[in-house]
Amino acid sequence: MTPNVHPPARLLAYDGSGIDGGLYTRITGWAEAAPHWFDQLVTQWSALGLGVFAVLMVWAWWRARAADSAVMARVLASPLIVVGAYLVNSVFKSLVEENRPCQQIPGTVTLEACPAPGDWSFPSNHTVIAFAAAVALWYADRRLGWIGLVAAVLMGASRVWVGAHYPHDVAVGALVGVLVAIPLALLAGRAAPLVDRLRTGPLGPVLGAGAA
């Protein structure tokens, strides 16, 4: 457990504790009382779990080698969709400038070290990335998309459990990720003719032959 080492930052930026600070405190209290092995598991997932989405994208690429070109186009666009969602979220962060709950609520005990002032909380970057990746995967491969959505929910929940975010940071982060990813994933399918051409060239072994 990591105690809050930052003084209350009420004068620095927006205070989100009035929205769901009580729920945040309750959840971090559960984390403080939970078994050590479980907290360690959640902490490791929160820190490293985004790597799972990279693995799922590679898996989706492998499966798409035998799929039609629209599927491959969406798979190839998945990392770009995630970057797009991250950039949109960065704008939200800079506009709202919400203090981290561990900075704002005195006496907060967290599993993850409290970020320094200026590392804004709203919305959660981890959650945006996770949900954008899950939606991009869902449009390319339903089976992997469902796995990604479960992983995204677990990622969002973990960010509150370790004390890094308010619940509303995660909820809005999920919404941003989904709303940015859906139109971009649909648009990516229009690149199918480009994939068709690439499959007949030097990249053919990488992109596969497509559906028989």
C-alpha positions as CSV (number, residue, x, y, z in Angstrom):
1,M,0.0,0.0,0.0
2,T,1.2,3.5,-0.8
3,P,0.0,6.4,1.3
4,N,-0.9,9.7,-0.3
5,V,2.4,11.7,-0.3
6,H,0.9,14.7,-2.1
7,P,-0.9,17.5,-0.2
8,P,-4.5,18.2,-1.2
9,A,-4.4,20.1,-4.5
10,R,-7.8,21.8,-4.4
11,L,-6.4,25.1,-5.8
12,L,-4.4,23.6,-8.6
13,A,-7.2,22.2,-10.8
14,Y,-10.6,20.6,-10.9
15,D,-11.7,18.6,-7.9
16,G,-13.7,15.5,-9.1
17,S,-14.2,14.1,-5.6
18,G,-17.7,15.6,-5.4
19,I,-18.8,13.3,-8.2
20,D,-17.9,9.9,-6.8
21,G,-15.2,10.4,-4.3
22,G,-17.1,8.4,-1.7
23,L,-17.2,5.4,-4.1
24,Y,-13.5,5.8,-4.9
25,T,-12.7,5.8,-1.1
26,R,-14.8,2.7,-0.6
27,I,-13.1,0.8,-3.4
28,T,-9.6,1.8,-2.3
29,G,-10.7,0.6,1.2
30,W,-11.6,-2.7,-0.2
31,A,-8.2,-2.9,-1.9
32,E,-6.5,-2.1,1.4
33,A,-8.3,-4.9,3.1
34,A,-7.9,-7.4,0.2
35,P,-5.4,-10.3,0.3
36,H,-1.9,-9.2,-0.7
37,W,-1.7,-11.7,-3.6
38,F,-4.9,-10.4,-5.1
39,D,-3.7,-6.8,-4.9
40,Q,-0.4,-7.7,-6.5
41,L,-2.3,-9.5,-9.3
42,V,-4.4,-6.4,-9.9
43,T,-1.5,-4.0,-9.7
44,Q,0.5,-6.1,-12.3
45,W,-2.5,-6.2,-14.6
46,S,-3.0,-2.5,-14.3
47,A,0.6,-1.8,-15.1
48,L,1.2,-4.3,-17.8
49,G,-2.2,-5.4,-19.1
50,L,-2.3,-3.2,-22.1
51,G,0.3,-5.5,-23.6
52,V,-2.5,-8.1,-23.9
53,F,-4.1,-5.9,-26.5
54,A,-0.9,-5.9,-28.6
55,V,-0.9,-9.7,-28.4
56,L,-4.6,-9.8,-29.5
57,M,-3.8,-7.6,-32.5
58,V,-1.0,-9.9,-33.6
59,W,-3.3,-12.8,-33.2
60,A,-6.0,-11.0,-35.2
61,W,-3.4,-10.3,-38.0
62,W,-2.6,-14.0,-38.1
63,R,-6.2,-15.0,-38.4
64,A,-6.9,-12.3,-40.9
65,R,-4.4,-13.7,-43.4
66,A,-7.1,-16.1,-44.4
67,A,-9.9,-13.6,-44.3
68,D,-11.2,-11.1,-46.8
69,S,-9.3,-7.8,-47.4
70,A,-11.8,-5.7,-45.3
71,V,-11.0,-7.7,-42.3
72,M,-7.2,-7.4,-42.8
73,A,-7.7,-3.6,-43.4
74,R,-9.4,-3.3,-40.0
75,V,-6.7,-5.3,-38.3
76,L,-3.9,-3.2,-39.7
77,A,-5.8,-0.1,-38.7
78,S,-6.2,-1.2,-35.1
79,P,-3.0,0.4,-33.7
80,L,-3.8,3.6,-35.6
81,I,-7.3,3.6,-34.1
82,V,-5.8,3.3,-30.6
83,V,-3.4,6.2,-31.3
84,G,-6.3,8.3,-32.5
85,A,-8.3,7.6,-29.3
86,Y,-5.3,8.4,-27.2
87,L,-4.9,11.8,-28.9
88,V,-8.5,12.7,-28.5
89,N,-8.3,11.8,-24.9
90,S,-5.2,14.0,-24.4
91,V,-7.3,16.9,-25.5
92,F,-10.0,16.1,-22.9
93,K,-7.3,15.8,-20.2
94,S,-5.8,19.2,-21.1
95,L,-9.3,20.9,-21.1
96,V,-10.5,19.5,-17.8
97,E,-7.3,19.2,-15.8
98,E,-8.8,17.1,-13.0
99,N,-6.6,16.3,-10.1
100,R,-5.9,12.7,-9.3
101,P,-8.0,11.4,-6.4
102,C,-5.0,10.4,-4.4
103,Q,-3.9,14.1,-4.6
104,Q,-7.3,15.4,-3.8
105,I,-8.6,13.2,-1.0
106,P,-6.6,13.4,2.2
107,G,-5.4,10.1,3.7
108,T,-5.9,8.1,0.6
109,V,-4.0,4.8,0.6
110,T,-3.3,3.4,-2.9
111,L,-1.6,0.4,-4.4
112,E,0.0,2.5,-7.1
113,A,2.2,5.4,-6.3
114,C,0.3,8.7,-6.6
115,P,1.3,10.6,-9.8
116,A,2.8,14.0,-9.4
117,P,0.5,17.1,-9.7
118,G,-0.1,17.9,-13.4
119,D,-0.6,14.3,-14.4
120,W,-4.3,14.7,-14.9
121,S,-6.9,12.1,-14.1
122,F,-9.9,12.6,-16.4
123,P,-10.4,10.5,-18.5
124,S,-8.3,7.4,-17.8
125,N,-5.7,6.9,-20.6
126,H,-5.4,3.2,-19.8
127,T,-9.2,2.7,-20.2
128,V,-9.4,4.7,-23.4
129,I,-6.6,2.7,-25.0
130,A,-8.1,-0.6,-23.8
131,F,-11.6,0.1,-25.0
132,A,-10.5,1.6,-28.3
133,A,-8.4,-1.5,-28.9
134,A,-11.2,-3.9,-28.0
135,V,-13.7,-2.1,-30.3
136,A,-11.2,-2.1,-33.2
137,L,-10.6,-5.9,-32.6
138,W,-14.3,-6.5,-32.4
139,Y,-14.9,-5.1,-35.9
140,A,-12.1,-7.2,-37.2
141,D,-12.7,-10.4,-35.4
142,R,-15.7,-11.0,-33.1
143,R,-14.1,-13.7,-31.0
144,L,-11.0,-11.7,-30.2
145,G,-13.2,-8.6,-29.8
146,W,-15.1,-10.2,-27.0
147,I,-11.9,-11.2,-25.3
148,G,-10.7,-7.6,-25.7
149,L,-13.8,-6.2,-24.2
150,V,-13.5,-8.4,-21.1
151,A,-9.9,-7.3,-20.8
152,A,-10.9,-3.7,-21.2
153,V,-13.5,-3.9,-18.4
154,L,-10.9,-5.5,-16.2
155,M,-8.4,-2.8,-17.1
156,G,-10.8,0.0,-16.2
157,A,-11.7,-1.6,-12.9
158,S,-8.1,-2.1,-12.0
159,R,-7.4,1.6,-12.5
160,V,-9.8,2.5,-9.7
161,W,-8.7,-0.5,-7.5
162,V,-5.1,0.7,-7.5
163,G,-6.2,4.2,-6.7
164,A,-5.1,5.9,-9.9
165,H,-8.6,7.1,-11.0
166,Y,-12.1,8.0,-9.9
167,P,-14.8,5.7,-11.3
168,H,-16.1,8.5,-13.5
169,D,-12.6,8.8,-15.1
170,V,-12.9,5.2,-16.1
171,A,-16.5,5.4,-17.3
172,V,-15.9,8.4,-19.5
173,G,-12.6,6.9,-20.7
174,A,-14.5,3.8,-21.9
175,L,-17.0,6.0,-23.7
176,V,-14.3,8.0,-25.4
177,G,-12.5,4.9,-26.5
178,V,-15.7,3.4,-27.9
179,L,-17.0,6.5,-29.6
180,V,-13.6,7.2,-31.3
181,A,-13.0,3.6,-32.3
182,I,-16.3,2.8,-34.0
183,P,-16.2,5.3,-36.9
184,L,-12.5,4.7,-37.4
185,A,-13.0,0.9,-37.5
186,L,-15.9,1.3,-40.0
187,L,-13.8,3.7,-42.1
188,A,-10.8,1.3,-42.1
189,G,-12.9,-1.4,-43.9
190,R,-12.9,0.9,-47.0
191,A,-9.2,0.3,-47.4
192,A,-9.9,-3.2,-48.6
193,P,-9.0,-2.4,-52.2
194,L,-5.6,-1.3,-51.1
195,V,-5.1,-4.5,-49.2
196,D,-6.1,-6.4,-52.3
197,R,-3.3,-4.7,-54.3
198,L,-0.8,-5.2,-51.5
199,R,-1.6,-8.9,-51.3
200,T,-0.5,-9.3,-54.9
201,G,2.8,-7.6,-54.3
202,P,5.9,-8.1,-52.0
203,L,3.7,-8.0,-48.9
204,G,1.7,-10.9,-50.0
205,P,3.4,-13.4,-47.6
206,V,2.7,-11.0,-44.7
207,L,-0.9,-10.2,-45.6
208,G,-1.9,-13.6,-46.7
209,A,-4.0,-14.7,-49.7
210,G,-7.4,-13.8,-48.2
211,A,-10.5,-15.8,-48.3
212,A,-10.5,-18.7,-50.7
